[in-house]
Amino acid sequence: MGPPASSGFYVSRAVALLLAGLAAALLLALAVLASLYGHCARVPPSELRDRGAPAAAPSLPGQQEPTAQPSPTPEPDVAATRRNRRPPGPWDQLRLPPWLVPLHYELELWPRLRPGDLSASALRFAGRVNITVRCTAATARLLLHSLFLDCESAEVRGPLSPDAGDASAGRVSVVERWFAVDMQYLVLELGDALQPGRLYELRLGFSGAVSQDTREGLFLNLYTDQGERRALLASQMEPTFARNVFPCFDEPALKATFNITIIHHPRYVALSNMPKLSQSEKEDVNGSKWTVTTFHTTPHMPTYLAAFVICDYEHISRIERGKEIRIWARKDAIADGNADFALNITGPIFSFILEGIYIIALPTFDNRAMENWGLLTFDESLLLLQPNDKLTEKKIMIFYIVSHEIGHQWFGNLVTMNWWNNIWLNEGFASYFEFGIINHFNPKLPRNEIFFSNILHGVLREDHALVSRAVSMKVESFTETNEINELFDLFTYNKGASLARMLASFLNEKIFISALKSYLETFSYSNAEQDDLWRHFQMAIDHQSKILLPTTVKSIMDSWTQQSGFPVITLNVSTGVMKQEPFYLGKVKNQTLLAHNDTWIIPILWIKNGTTQSLVWLDKSSKVFPEMQVSDSDHDWVILNLNVTGYYRVNYDKLGWKKLNQQLEKDPKAIPVIHRLQLVDDAFSLSKNDYIEIETALDLTKYLAEEDEIIVWHAVLMNLVTRDLVSDVNNHDIYPLLKKYLLKRLISIWNTYSAIIRENVTALQEDYLALISLEKVFGTACWLGLEDCLQLSRELFRNWMNHPENEIPNPIKNVILCYGIALGNDKEWDFLLKIYNNNTKEEERIQLAYAMSCSKDPWILNRYMDYAITVSPFTFNETNVIEAVAASEVGRYVAKDFLINNWQAVSERYGTQSLVTLLYVIGRTISTDSQILELQQFCSNMLEEHQRLTVQAKLQTIKNENLKNKERSARIVAWLRKNT
């Protein structure tokens, strides 16, 4: 059967009107740039499941424990042993051969899930798929993707007649079918070759098992609603998990239309990419009745955007510009109004490509959120908001994540990258545009500071590490499917967004929008390469004369996307000489960064004495800019990287840093907040990695008594008061000096925010930067022994103990819980344990579990760890309790002794995870040679050979780090003595 005609489920005037709306949306989005995708970075999918040893099936309360879920057994002719006798062929390649192009899928899926039944049979599904394909080269061998599926039947019909459909089509015999397991192919060997240019239909019957992993395929969720334990099924196809659900051509460039039918229990509702077309009833062989739900035809889309949910949910809805938006969630959540906020924000920011949009909140979804066309899936913690939940950053976080997934309507859904090596075109631009959208509706949000804190800071910290990679990679560098799954990382999201923001910064808004509009219009419902995007930007540049670039857009951007790492720029303000070099960890080259050419084409936006200057370019290793020289005047200073839109760090010569420090001490407000934030972060990072002396970074903190921006304080304290320092009992030299130095500077910002906490805490609900900064500021104040902080902790904790309805303000809840336990005794600890045992919310249980590790009493900490491994199955891995204890000042040695004394029991119960915990604890407790000798003795007596080697490597790393940290600490102590 040929592909159906367009069924009218697109925007009524097609792509032209869509893009007109898109241009307006881009203008809206480009009003500002900044965001939160450190949090939204997608969790990397798991490795392929071992079907030989499946996990035990879950059970509902009151239900007999089911038998183990059976593994699908391939038919004899597709057994894995057969593949070993196959000669090398296209089934050994990661990419599909180009012989067939899919045009349309007719997919029917029948999961056997029933209410209250989690038996092995209920956690299986069957289906059939008819795929209309065009043959592009004569072939008698067909390859398509299939993984963990039984192929029940296979038939090839055709060639098809465009007029008569498949009514008069013949059949091509399938001589053999077999699986190429390594590359996840189903191979059909045919009796005759297919003819180029002709249409055929592949008809496949299949069955499979529901996954327990929420990151792949058709998966199970268990949850409680209306007092009952319930189950639902949902799907996650990106990047390569559609093949786990139905045989398909599972590559992003192979777009097709889909007609989807789902057969499900009548109590459930079925959702998919498109609105429901029809519904009917059928009986199975046992006479049980099932509901058949058929959906409208989808647009052309890749397999990874196909989506299904089968659930017992309710929804709320609204009509926005004639199109319906529905939010689906647990019935309790709908009744409590928890979906209202998401519904209210979605309407104004959504640009409709389809007739409407469904958004569903899943109880557990490790991928956090997914942009399936027409059916967006979210972990409910990232979508639902309790009406009284005002004092958290969650409201902004929901806005960001919804905006990100909606950004995919254009970048990813409408225009899709040609293959996964350029997934950053999807995720990077969606992450970038989420800022523009939210800042349009929240113009008071400080967009540059938020982007820096939530996106740029995190990826700059990681991009010089051993895991660094280019955002755009060569297709040939991929040899296994798992390598695709690993692309959903900090570099794809955060670095991709940062590069998009940098590109926008050296172009004006008109050019940027014009280029994107042209790009999206050209490749609508199709695919594009990175070079296609650069070509459309170049076309926009060539049609104007205002913006002049030193070379082509492609040359500029390739220097950033096709090599890993980033540059550090050093400006000598005496001579105007600027140079660039790769930023290395410890200023020592690592092997992952040796491949690039050490040169980027760098846009330099800059300010001098508070005035914005003209854009310049550093397109070679060094260059002279006489205009950047400064005089002897106290008012003459230069800052590079205006608004921190460039993806690089900035260093200055000693005079340059001295000038900036003088300005901060004289009038810090003359330097914008974003640049005070930048100066602190760059200076401490540069000093940690030996580009400048630690004293240079410390000098920048002298002015802090005049600093009233809490986000700047947050950056200072994150760099200066590290977790290692807080938990180090050997910090007796530095602690009293740091206490004296910081407290007299911290008191002003403390007084401001402690008064708000005591008198008008609701005033914080719109202050996003305060919400993300307060925990560090308050935690440091208490650690430094500020009596007012300790007293506030006692007050809030005891008030909560006596009146649980008086909740602790969320931004400082971790601090108050921790110090409430640290300043208390077993009474407070037992109270928290009771709260923990009665709490069903995962996030809150983990928060409480960590707070219980803050006790100063060794006997309580030992009881806690013993309780964790013998009595209560803690929701987060029990060995993490030991890690949490080891993170505290008192607990680090208590945890080490407990682990050594109970190693056998811990090792037997937790296996390899116990070694991970051991390494963590060692890293937090070992600082002397005698301690190293003690651990070496333990390793010899208790560990296996491979474990000993791992621990020995860790011990050597610790020795090297200790030496460097001692030198650094000594210099900090000397500086503090001089400046306190």
LINNORFEN-V737719 format. One record per pair of residues at least 24 apart in sequence whose C-alpha atoms are under 6 Angstrom apart, sorted by the first residue. I is the first residue (numbers start at 1). J is the second residue. D is the distance in whole Angstrom. If there is no record, write none. Layout:
i->(I I)
j->(J J)
d->(D D)
//
This chain:
i->(1 1 2 3 10 11 11 29 29 29 30 31 32 32 33 33 33 34 34 34 34 34 35 35 35 35 36 36 37 38 38 42 42 43 44 44 44 45 45 66 69 74 78 78 94 99 99 99 100 100 100 101 101 102 102 103 103 103 104 104 104 104 104 105 105 105 106 106 107 108 108 108 109 110 110 123 124 124 124 125 125 126 126 127 127 128 128 129 129 130 130 131 131 132 132 133 133 134 134 135 135 135 136 136 137 138 138 138 138 139 139 140 140 140 141 141 141 142 142 143 143 144 144 144 144 145 145 145 145 145 145 145 146 146 146 146 146 147 147 147 148 149 149 150 150 151 152 152 153 153 154 154 155 155 156 156 157 157 158 159 159 159 160 160 214 214 215 215 216 217 217 217 232 232 233 233 234 234 235 235 237 238 239 242 250 252 252 253 253 254 255 255 255 256 256 257 257 257 258 258 259 260 261 261 262 262 263 263 264 264 265 265 266 266 268 268 269 269 270 270 271 271 272 272 273 273 273 273 274 300 305 305 320 323 323 324 325 325 325 326 327 327 328 329 329 338 338 338 339 371 390 391 391 392 393 400 403 404 404 404 414 414 415 415 415 415 415 416 417 417 417 418 418 418 421 421 421 422 424 424 427 428 428 428 429 431 432 449 455 463 464 464 464 468 469 470 470 470 470 471 472 472 502 502 511 515 556 559 563 566 567 568 568 568 569 569 570 570 571 572 572 573 573 573 574 576 576 576 576 576 577 577 578 578 579 579 580 585 586 586 587 604 605 605 606 606 606 606 607 607 608 608 609 609 661 665 677 704 705 708 711 711 714 727 727 728 734 739 741 771 775 775 779 793 794 817 818 818 821 822 822 822 850 853 853 856 886 892)
j->(165 166 165 104 354 353 354 433 436 437 436 436 436 439 435 436 447 435 447 448 450 451 435 450 451 454 454 455 455 454 455 367 488 367 485 486 488 215 485 119 120 150 178 179 183 135 136 137 134 135 136 133 134 132 133 132 133 256 131 132 256 257 258 130 131 258 130 259 260 260 261 262 262 262 263 210 208 209 210 207 208 206 207 205 206 204 205 203 204 202 203 201 202 200 201 199 200 198 199 196 197 198 196 197 196 193 194 195 196 193 194 190 192 193 188 189 190 187 188 186 187 185 186 248 249 184 185 186 243 247 248 249 184 185 186 243 247 184 243 244 244 207 208 206 207 206 205 206 204 205 203 204 202 203 201 202 200 201 200 198 199 200 199 200 365 366 366 367 241 241 244 245 310 311 309 310 308 309 307 308 304 304 304 304 303 302 419 418 527 302 300 301 302 300 301 298 299 300 297 298 297 295 293 294 292 293 291 292 290 291 290 291 290 291 311 312 310 311 309 310 308 309 307 308 307 373 374 375 374 525 372 373 347 355 356 356 356 357 358 358 359 360 360 360 361 384 385 386 384 405 765 765 810 810 771 434 434 430 431 434 524 525 523 524 525 526 527 527 527 528 529 527 528 529 472 473 475 472 492 496 493 493 496 497 497 497 497 674 494 565 565 584 585 564 564 561 562 563 564 561 561 562 645 646 540 540 601 600 596 648 648 648 649 650 650 651 651 652 652 652 653 629 630 656 629 624 625 626 628 629 623 624 622 623 621 622 621 689 689 690 689 641 641 642 639 640 641 642 638 639 637 638 636 637 700 703 712 745 745 749 769 773 773 888 889 889 973 784 980 811 811 812 815 820 820 851 851 854 855 854 855 856 884 884 885 890 921 925)
d->(4 5 6 5 5 6 6 6 4 4 5 6 5 6 5 5 6 4 5 6 6 4 5 6 4 6 5 6 6 6 6 5 6 5 6 6 6 6 6 5 5 6 4 5 6 6 5 5 6 5 6 5 5 6 4 6 5 5 6 5 5 5 6 6 5 5 5 5 5 6 5 6 5 6 5 5 6 4 6 6 5 6 4 6 5 6 4 6 5 5 4 5 5 6 4 6 5 6 5 5 5 6 5 6 5 6 5 5 5 5 5 5 6 4 6 5 6 6 5 6 5 5 5 6 5 6 4 6 5 6 5 6 6 5 6 5 5 6 6 5 6 6 5 5 5 5 5 5 5 5 6 5 6 5 6 5 6 5 5 6 5 5 5 6 5 6 6 6 6 5 5 6 6 5 6 5 6 4 6 6 5 5 6 6 6 5 6 5 6 6 6 5 4 5 5 5 6 5 6 5 5 6 6 4 6 5 6 4 6 5 5 6 6 5 5 5 6 6 6 5 6 5 5 5 6 6 5 5 6 6 5 6 6 6 5 5 6 5 6 5 5 6 5 6 5 5 5 5 5 5 6 5 6 6 6 6 5 5 6 5 5 5 6 5 6 6 6 5 5 5 6 5 5 6 6 5 6 5 5 6 5 5 4 4 6 5 5 6 5 5 5 5 6 6 5 6 5 5 4 5 5 5 5 5 6 5 5 5 5 6 5 6 5 6 5 6 4 5 5 6 5 5 6 6 5 5 5 5 5 5 6 4 5 5 6 4 5 6 4 6 6 6 5 5 6 4 5 5 6 5 6 5 6 5 6 5 5 6 4 6 6 6 5 5 4 6 6 5 5 5 6 5 6 6 6 6 5 5 5 5 4 5 6 6 5 6 6 6)
//
